[in-house]
Amino acid sequence: MELDSDLNKLRGPESFLRRQQKRLLIIDEVQRKPELFKILRGLIDIHKRAGESSGQFLLLGSASRDLLQQSSETLAGRIRYMELCPFSAAEIYNSDPLGYNNDKLWFRGGFPGSYLAENDNESWQWRADFISTYVERDIPLMGPKVSAMRLKRFWTMLAHYQGQQVVTSDLGKSLGVSHTTIKSYMDILTDFYMIRQIQPWSGNSKKRLVKTPKTYLRDTGLLHSLLNISNFESLLGHPIIGVSWEGFVIENIISKLSNKWRYSYYRTTGKTEVDLVLETPNNELWAIEIKRSSAPTVGSGYYNACEDMGATHKFVIYPGTDHYPLGDEVEVMGLIELVERIVSVDG
């Protein structure tokens, strides 16, 4: 829908779409022509009544809240949503197990233009262009009217809160806006899949639990660009290294979960914390701690949290590939092995 020649084909959309019967029609950048949904609804119903198999139309495009709401209302019972994430660790590993490089994906992030760049400088430039284009063109195009300069500044400030509970009032003071405006900015970046807000665990607990979500920039390549970390050596010496790795692992895990799983984090007001809590389709509870160290250890707080939650499985994820017990039924393993275990649970 970005080409005038393609838009011209849809001047009379019903006539054109009817001629594509029994063919898979892919409509890219569909958010540019949301009025198509009403016509698609009628054609899909005709298609169903004829007893033909489903999947005639593949709609691609950036998702906005209004577009998702409109499509769900118009095409209820006729559409299935799939979130297309950037490259994941499992995806890269499966394509080339021997050449897989954890650090490259972590540093550059998973957007194809960044990950596949010939060198780090080209990757850096691609990400800089993406950030500018996204706040100046893409987000305003899909509805939200926010100053590009203010949104980019907010996005950068949010990078400093990686893996933390965001204090909206503090950010509001820095930007000269209210805390409710900050929440709306966060909702915008969440809706556009740029940040992920992980809710606190809400099971039965004897402890007082934190009730504020933790926030992560979903792509660590963009995180590093916004923090002006231009090479891997700088990342290794940067204070953000721990939570950057944590966010990388968490995003790779969550992106592989089916909708049968539930995820959260555990933290008490006394700051006892578990980085990621997974509730499986089999009603198991996995307590996952993430460490950047090649020889990870966990403290008593982790064990206390596991006991309080009633964790059935305890995992420590680290950058290595060995799998070994740490004691008290805690297993140390690499990211790829945990993802494979998640996939096996889903069958």
C-alpha positions in Angstrom: 0.0 0.0 0.0 3.0 2.3 -0.2 3.0 2.3 -4.0 0.7 4.4 -6.0 0.4 1.7 -8.6 -0.9 -0.7 -6.0 -3.3 1.8 -4.5 -4.7 2.4 -8.0 -5.7 -1.3 -8.1 -7.9 -0.7 -5.1 -9.8 2.3 -6.4 -12.6 -0.2 -6.9 -11.6 -2.6 -4.1 -14.4 -5.1 -4.3 -14.0 -5.7 -8.0 -10.3 -6.2 -7.7 -10.5 -8.4 -4.6 -13.2 -10.6 -6.1 -10.9 -11.4 -9.1 -8.3 -12.9 -6.7 -10.6 -15.8 -5.7 -8.8 -19.0 -4.9 -5.5 -17.2 -4.7 -3.6 -16.1 -1.6 -3.6 -12.3 -1.7 -1.0 -10.5 0.5 -1.8 -6.9 1.4 1.2 -5.2 2.9 1.1 -2.0 5.0 -2.7 -2.6 5.4 -2.9 0.1 8.0 -2.8 2.6 5.2 -6.3 1.5 4.0 -8.3 0.3 7.0 -11.6 0.7 5.0 -10.7 -2.6 3.3 -11.8 -4.5 6.4 -15.5 -4.1 5.7 -15.1 -5.4 2.1 -12.9 -8.3 3.3 -15.5 -9.4 5.7 -18.1 -9.9 3.0 -15.6 -11.7 0.7 -14.4 -14.0 3.5 -18.0 -14.9 4.3 -18.7 -15.8 0.7 -15.5 -17.8 0.7 -16.6 -19.7 3.8 -20.1 -20.4 2.5 -18.5 -21.9 -0.6 -16.8 -24.4 1.7 -13.3 -23.3 0.7 -10.3 -23.6 3.0 -9.4 -20.6 5.2 -6.5 -18.3 4.7 -7.3 -16.3 1.5 -5.9 -13.0 2.7 -2.6 -12.3 4.5 -2.6 -8.8 6.0 0.8 -7.3 6.9 1.6 -4.0 8.5 2.5 -2.1 11.6 0.0 -2.5 14.3 -1.7 0.4 16.1 -4.3 0.2 18.8 -7.0 1.7 16.5 -6.2 -0.6 13.6 -6.3 -3.7 15.9 -9.6 -2.6 17.4 -11.1 -1.9 14.0 -10.0 -5.1 12.5 -11.2 -7.2 15.5 -14.6 -5.5 15.4 -15.1 -5.8 11.7 -13.4 -9.2 11.2 -14.5 -10.9 14.5 -14.3 -14.7 14.0 -12.6 -14.3 10.6 -9.1 -13.3 11.5 -6.1 -14.6 13.4 -3.3 -12.4 14.7 0.4 -13.2 14.6 3.1 -11.0 16.1 6.2 -11.0 13.9 9.1 -10.4 16.2 12.7 -9.5 15.1 15.1 -12.4 14.8 15.2 -14.6 17.9 18.1 -16.5 19.4 16.4 -19.8 18.6 15.7 -18.8 15.0 19.4 -17.8 14.4 20.7 -20.9 16.2 18.5 -23.2 14.2 19.6 -21.7 10.9 23.3 -22.1 11.8 24.0 -24.0 15.0 27.8 -24.0 14.5 28.0 -20.3 13.6 25.5 -19.0 16.2 26.8 -15.9 18.0 24.9 -14.9 21.1 26.9 -11.7 21.5 26.2 -10.4 18.0 22.4 -10.8 18.3 22.4 -9.3 21.8 24.5 -6.3 20.8 22.9 -5.5 17.4 19.4 -6.7 18.2 17.1 -8.8 16.0 15.9 -6.4 13.3 17.2 -7.9 10.0 18.7 -4.6 8.7 20.7 -4.3 11.9 21.7 -7.9 12.5 22.6 -8.7 8.9 24.6 -5.5 8.3 28.2 -6.0 7.0 29.7 -4.5 10.1 28.9 -2.8 13.4 29.1 0.7 11.9 26.4 -0.1 9.3 24.3 -1.8 11.9 24.6 1.3 14.1 23.5 3.6 11.2 20.6 1.4 10.4 19.3 1.6 14.0 19.8 5.3 14.1 17.8 5.8 10.9 15.1 3.4 12.2 14.6 5.3 15.4 14.3 8.7 13.6 12.0 7.3 11.0 9.8 5.6 13.6 9.2 8.6 15.8 9.0 11.1 12.9 6.9 9.2 10.4 5.6 5.8 11.4 4.0 6.5 14.8 2.3 9.8 13.7 1.1 8.0 10.5 -0.8 5.5 12.7 -2.6 7.9 14.9 -0.7 9.3 18.0 0.0 13.0 17.7 3.2 13.4 19.8 6.1 15.6 19.1 8.9 13.5 17.5 11.6 15.2 19.6 9.7 14.6 22.8 8.9 11.0 22.1 12.5 10.3 21.1 13.7 11.9 24.3 11.2 9.9 26.3 12.3 6.7 24.6 15.9 7.5 25.5 15.0 8.2 29.1 13.1 5.0 29.2 16.2 3.1 28.1 17.8 4.1 31.4 15.0 2.4 33.2 15.6 -0.9 31.5 14.4 -3.7 33.8 13.1 -1.4 36.4 9.8 -0.1 37.7 9.2 3.3 35.9 8.5 6.2 38.2 6.1 8.1 35.9 6.1 11.2 38.1 9.9 11.6 37.8 9.8 11.2 34.0 7.0 13.6 33.9 9.0 16.3 35.7 11.9 15.8 33.4 9.8 16.2 30.3 7.5 18.9 31.7 4.3 16.7 31.4 1.9 15.0 33.8 2.4 11.4 34.9 -0.8 10.5 33.0 0.9 11.8 29.8 3.9 9.6 30.6 1.6 6.6 30.9 0.1 7.4 27.6 3.5 7.6 26.0 4.4 4.2 27.5 1.1 2.8 26.1 2.1 4.1 22.7 5.5 2.3 22.7 3.9 -0.8 24.1 1.2 -0.9 21.5 3.9 -0.5 18.8 5.9 -3.4 20.2 8.9 -1.2 21.2 8.7 -1.8 24.9 7.3 -4.6 27.1 5.7 -4.1 30.5 5.9 -7.2 32.6 3.3 -7.4 35.3 4.2 -8.6 38.8 3.2 -12.1 40.0 -0.2 -12.1 41.5 -0.4 -15.5 43.1 -0.9 -16.2 46.8 2.0 -14.9 48.9 2.8 -14.4 52.5 5.0 -11.4 51.5 4.1 -7.9 50.5 4.7 -7.8 46.7 5.5 -4.9 44.4 2.6 -4.0 42.2 4.2 -1.9 39.5 5.2 -3.5 36.2 8.9 -3.8 35.1 9.7 -2.1 31.7 12.1 -3.4 29.0 13.0 -2.1 25.6 12.2 -5.2 23.6 15.1 -5.0 21.1 18.5 -4.6 22.8 20.0 -3.2 19.6 17.7 -0.2 19.9 18.4 0.0 23.6 22.2 0.2 23.0 21.7 2.9 20.3 19.5 5.0 22.5 22.2 4.8 25.2 24.9 5.6 22.7 26.7 2.3 23.1 28.4 2.0 19.7 30.5 -1.1 20.1 30.5 -4.3 22.0 33.5 -3.5 24.1 31.7 -0.4 25.4 28.7 -2.5 26.3 30.9 -4.8 28.4 32.1 -1.9 30.5 28.7 -0.2 30.8 26.5 -0.2 33.9 23.6 -1.3 31.8 25.2 -4.7 30.8 23.4 -6.8 33.4 19.9 -5.6 32.7 20.6 -5.4 29.0 21.4 -9.2 29.0 18.4 -9.8 31.3 16.1 -8.1 28.8 17.6 -9.9 25.9 17.0 -13.3 27.6 13.5 -12.4 28.8 12.4 -11.2 25.3 13.7 -14.3 23.7 11.9 -16.5 26.2 8.5 -14.6 26.0 8.5 -14.5 22.2 8.5 -18.3 22.2 5.5 -18.7 24.6 2.2 -19.7 23.2 -1.0 -18.1 24.7 -1.3 -21.1 27.0 1.5 -19.7 29.1 1.5 -16.8 31.6 4.5 -14.7 32.5 5.3 -12.2 35.3 8.1 -11.3 37.7 8.3 -11.7 41.5 9.5 -8.9 43.8 8.7 -8.1 47.4 8.8 -4.7 49.0 12.0 -6.0 50.7 13.5 -6.4 47.2 13.6 -10.2 47.1 13.2 -10.8 43.3 12.9 -13.5 40.6 13.5 -12.1 37.2 10.9 -14.1 35.3 8.1 -16.4 36.5 6.4 -18.7 34.0 3.2 -20.5 34.6 3.0 -23.4 32.2 0.0 -25.1 30.4 0.5 -28.0 32.8 0.1 -25.7 35.9 3.8 -25.8 36.8 5.5 -22.7 38.0 9.1 -22.0 36.7 11.2 -19.5 38.6 13.9 -18.1 36.2 16.9 -16.2 37.3 19.2 -14.6 34.7 22.9 -14.1 35.2 25.6 -12.7 32.9 28.3 -14.5 34.8 30.0 -17.6 33.3 29.9 -19.1 36.8 26.5 -18.0 38.1 25.3 -18.2 41.7 22.0 -17.3 43.4 21.4 -16.0 46.9 19.1 -16.9 49.7 16.5 -14.4 48.4 15.9 -16.5 45.3 15.3 -19.7 47.3 13.0 -17.8 49.7 11.0 -16.4 46.7 10.8 -19.9 45.2 9.5 -21.3 48.4 6.9 -18.5 48.8 5.6 -19.0 45.2 5.7 -22.8 45.4 8.0 -23.0 42.3 8.0 -26.4 40.8 11.1 -25.8 38.6 14.1 -23.5 39.3 16.4 -22.3 36.4 19.4 -20.1 36.1 20.1 -18.9 32.6 23.6 -17.8 31.7 25.6 -17.1 28.6 27.2 -20.6 28.4 25.9 -23.8 26.9 26.6 -26.4 29.7 23.8 -27.8 31.8 24.5 -28.6 35.4 22.8 -28.6 38.8 23.5 -25.8 41.2 22.0 -27.3 44.3 18.5 -27.5 45.9 17.0 -28.6 42.5 18.3 -25.5 40.7 19.4 -26.1 37.1 21.9 -23.9 35.2 21.5 -23.9 31.4 21.9 -21.7 28.3 19.1 -19.7 26.7 18.7 -22.1 23.7 18.2 -25.1 25.9 15.5 -23.4 27.9 13.7 -22.3 24.8 13.8 -25.9 23.5 12.2 -27.1 26.7 9.4 -24.5 26.4 8.7 -25.7 22.8 8.6 -29.3 24.1 6.0 -28.5 26.7 3.8 -27.0 24.0 4.3 -30.2 22.0 
